[in-house]
Amino acid sequence: MKHDNVTPYNSDNPKKEQVAQMFDNISGRYDFLNSLLSFGIHKGWRKKCVKLLRANNPKNILDVATGTADFAIECAKLNPNKITGIDISEGMMKFGRDKIEKLDLTKLITLENGNAETVIYPDNSFDAIVIGFGVRNFQDLTKGLSNLYRILKPGGQIIILEFSYPTNPIVKAGYSFYFSYITPLVGKIFSKDERAYSYLMESVKAFPNNGNFVTILNETGFKETGFNSLSMGVAAIYYGSK
Ligand SMILES: C[S@@+](CC[C@H](N)C(=O)[O-])C[C@H]1O[C@@H](n2cnc3c(N)ncnc32)[C@H](O)[C@@H]1O
């Protein structure tokens, strides 16, 4: 099945609405389950992404699909003037805003309701765009990436962190078992949303990863593209510039 058509609840509602509903449902447990299910590794992955941005010294940063704002908060280490996080789930951003307030970062980071596919920021607005585990959930991946290309400044960088699919047969077997059985079970117990953590595996499997995703970035117009595999291929950092 084409990745755009893999949806959380297989209902007639547009994917965007189903995704927003799913993240609203699990928002209260999202951070806890992220750390539990990834053994905390996800924090290091975001740190690696932010390091890739350091040389360019970006001052105006957009965190797309910001959720509970972990990526936006990590970007604060770059000492920018402004960080904007956008998301379609108000539920997720509520937890993000609480964290930002606790860390006294409200002057630097603003979270706004916004869909990557239809954001109306002017052309060439941002020095850097980051997306953590968001692109896989887009309703229309091509439209979303094209729009993000439009609002990135020439010379600006895009960094995308996303789950991938390991190629080593042994790692792949373990990964498949973990994502197919353990993740949905733990997710069901703690998040109370039966579908959310099964959708995770389905969407990862259907998503174009590694070189295939780099091809999509190239087709969108991004230059200097590539990817770095993380943790034996469990995830990947994709990068490009305009
Ligand atoms: C798995 S969470 C990732 C949150 C955060 N970036 C992180 O690294 O933990 C995915 C987020 O993407 C958001 N999302 C999905 N499609 C979106 C879209 N088209 N535009 C903006 N946000 C979107 C969801 O609402 C959800 O909060």
The ligand as a Tripos MOL2 file, in Angstrom:
@<TRIPOS>MOLECULE
LIG
   27    29     1     0     0
SMALL
NO_CHARGES

@<TRIPOS>ATOM
      1 C1          5.5570   11.0120   16.2750 C.3       1 LIG1
      2 S1          5.1090   12.6510   16.6260 S.3       1 LIG1
      3 C2          6.6640   13.4640   16.6310 C.3       1 LIG1
      4 C3          6.7610   14.6140   17.5790 C.3       1 LIG1
      5 C4          8.1410   15.2560   17.7020 C.3       1 LIG1
      6 N1          8.5650   15.8540   16.4620 N.3       1 LIG1
      7 C5          9.1950   14.3150   18.2100 C.2       1 LIG1
      8 O1         10.3070   14.3140   17.6500 O.co2     1 LIG1
      9 O2          8.9460   13.5880   19.1750 O.co2     1 LIG1
     10 C6          4.4580   13.1410   15.0680 C.3       1 LIG1
     11 C7          3.7550   14.4830   15.0880 C.3       1 LIG1
     12 O3          3.4980   14.8720   13.7430 O.3       1 LIG1
     13 C8          2.3210   15.6330   13.7170 C.3       1 LIG1
     14 N2          1.8830   15.7520   12.3220 N.ar      1 LIG1
     15 C9          1.4960   14.7600   11.5030 C.ar      1 LIG1
     16 N3          1.2080   15.2260   10.2820 N.ar      1 LIG1
     17 C10         1.4280   16.5740   10.3330 C.ar      1 LIG1
     18 C11         1.3160   17.6150    9.3820 C.ar      1 LIG1
     19 N4          0.8970   17.3770    8.1430 N.pl3     1 LIG1
     20 N5          1.6520   18.8610    9.7530 N.ar      1 LIG1
     21 C12         2.0720   19.1300   11.0190 C.ar      1 LIG1
     22 N6          2.1820   18.1750   11.9740 N.ar      1 LIG1
     23 C13         1.8770   16.9060   11.6230 C.ar      1 LIG1
     24 C14         1.4150   14.8440   14.6630 C.3       1 LIG1
     25 O4          0.3100   15.5640   15.1150 O.3       1 LIG1
     26 C15         2.3900   14.4800   15.7820 C.3       1 LIG1
     27 O5          2.3860   15.4060   16.8380 O.3       1 LIG1
@<TRIPOS>BOND
     1     1     2 1
     2     2     3 1
     3     2    10 1
     4     3     4 1
     5     4     5 1
     6     5     6 1
     7     5     7 1
     8     7     8 2
     9     7     9 1
    10    10    11 1
    11    11    12 1
    12    11    26 1
    13    12    13 1
    14    13    14 1
    15    13    24 1
    16    14    15 ar
    17    14    23 ar
    18    15    16 ar
    19    16    17 ar
    20    17    18 ar
    21    17    23 ar
    22    18    19 1
    23    18    20 ar
    24    20    21 ar
    25    21    22 ar
    26    22    23 ar
    27    24    25 1
    28    24    26 1
    29    26    27 1
@<TRIPOS>SUBSTRUCTURE
     1 LIG1         1 GROUP 0 **** ****
